[in-house]
Amino acid sequence: MRLALAITASLLVAPLVVRQASPARPSRAATSARPAQDTLRPRRDSTARRDSAGRPARTAEERSLASRDSALDALWPVKGPEPLPGAILPEKRIIAYYGNPLSQRMGVLGEYPSDQMLKMLDAEVEAWEKADPSTPVQPALHLIAVVAQGSAGRDGKYRLRMTDSLIERVATWAATRNALVFLDVQVGLSTLQAELPRLASFLARPNFHLGIDPEFSMKNGGLPGQRIGTFDAADVNYATEFLQGLVQNHKIPPKVLVVHRFTRRGVTNYRNITLRPEVQIVMHMDGFGSPTLKRSTFRSFIKAEPVQFVGWKQFYKSRNDNPRTTIAEILRLNPKVLYVQYQ
């Protein structure tokens, strides 16, 4: 059974972007073997109950999961700093389009002409507004600004930095929709300490925010596309401290930090993550698969290890999400999903 633990083809494939490094193949390939608690193997049972989302739970395993959900519900909402003026969460829900304009394979942001892509984003925003009128929707464009590579490149860091002009292009698109811009960082053999400072002038803008991707942080060895990487709480804390400094120095509203996650080792020592009033952390369920499997990933790695806020990845391609999890199903999740990323 293929699990919802593999996500997007994130490594850059557009030859016009990188010539010195052959890109690796997509690395979030579905895992064929997982611990029993991460895999649903339902057995028939004659007693029907309800799970935490109100659906019939007809199997012993589903009833067990429903009981576990009830225990996990007590962990939420996370007690953290009171939102500062201008904070986006939890008052709004962010609907983001992800990818890179230089690649049609990395996500919807680059798969379609910009005008068509923005109209598609408009339609998703409208759908969410209709489904949940009580939560205003904030559109966003989520650009992979530092892209993990399959070859070392000139400096041996297995990552490619996007140009300022490309970031400005995406910022121009965002301005037409009053949208946020997220800069996503895949460090490869580099570090957040090396990559974030060069993005500071962009992140100092009020509508710019940050995403970091543990899968492509090869701090424990291996190469992007050949092994799944990791971040520790210390890495997340560096990112939030960096953003905190920008907020304080430039007197701008709080930043949102999106941390992608789809494995248990993707983020280690989560209890040591420091919450800061100037930064709102979204732990983002970054998996693909059937709705049942994606809920399992969400439960195991996002809900069971609470940090602050939560997100959900949604794929347009049927080879990734088949069938797609519906908006109604996402709205039934607890904790409330406040960041939804489309790829």
Secondary structure, DSSP 8 states (H G I E B T S, - for coil): ---TT-----S---TTT-SSS----------S---GGGS----EEEEEEE-TTS-EEEEHHHHHHHHHHHHHHTT-S-------TT--TTTSEEEEEEEBTTBSSS-HHHHS-HHHHHHHHHHHHHHHHHH-TTS-EEEEEEEEEEEE-SS-TTTTSSEEE--HHHHHHHHHHHHTTT-EEEEEE--BTS-HHHHSGGGHHHHTSTTEEEEE-GGGB-TTS--TTTS---EEHHHHHHHHHHHHHHHHHHT---EEEEEEE-SGGGEE-GGG---BTTEEEEEEE---S-HHHHHHHIIIIIISS--SEEEEEE-SSTTTSSS---HHHHHT-SS-EEEEEE-
